């Protein structure tokens, strides 16, 4: 099931709050956890949303941190490669 379907079917709304959709961020590796990406909602309204996953690890040591986005269409796009 695509992300867009899960969000809409599970909660019937898009929300700018991760808590509203019952998403709990795992602890980041920078805080002693395992998650390598921090998840955030960039925007959300009744018909659309944009979420991002931003790396907290510089995977190849080039000083850039990977960023991915996903929207209500379910399209996942790499915005910043690492």
N, C-alpha and C positions, 0 to 999 in steps of 0.2 A: 504494500500500500504506500502510495506517495505521501510525502510529508503534508501536502496541502489537504489531502483527504482526511488524514488523521486529525489534524487540528480542527477542521470544520466539523467532522462527524462526531468527534469526541466531546467538543465543547460548544458547538453551534455558533461560535463567534471567533473573530480574530481579535487579539488583544495586544496592547503595547506592554503588558505586564506578563513576564514569564510565570509569576506566581498564579495569575488568573487561569493559565492553561495547565497548571500543576506541573510545570517544569522546574526541576531542581538541578542547578549546576553542580556537577561533581567537583570536588576540590581540585584545584589546578596544581600542576607539577611544581609551580613556583611557591606553592603553599604546602608542599609535602604530599599532595594528592597524585592522581594518575591522569587527569584531564589535560590535554595539550592545547585545547581550544576553549576560549571563553565565548559563550553564546550571548547574543543581545538582540533585542527587537529594535530595529531602526525606526520603523513606522508601522502603524496598523489602524485600520478603520473597519467599517461594516463589511466592505467588499474586498479588501486587500491587506497584505502585510509584506514586510521586508525584514528578514532576520539575517544576522551575520554571525559567522564563527571566525574569531580572530585568534591566531596561534599565539601562544605565550612562550613558544620555543622557536629559536632560529634554527631550523632543521639543517641548513647547509652552511651556516656561519657567515652569510653574506651581509648581515645587518638588516635584512628585510624579514618581516613576519607575514606569513601566509594569511590571506583573508578570503573566505568563501561567503557567498550570499545565496539565499533561497527566498522565493516569493510565492504568492498564492497560486501560481501556475505549476509549482513544483519544480521549476527550473533551478538547478544548482549551478552557480557560476563562480569560477575562481577569479576574484577581483585583483588580488595581489599574489603573484606566484612567489615561491621561495625555492 
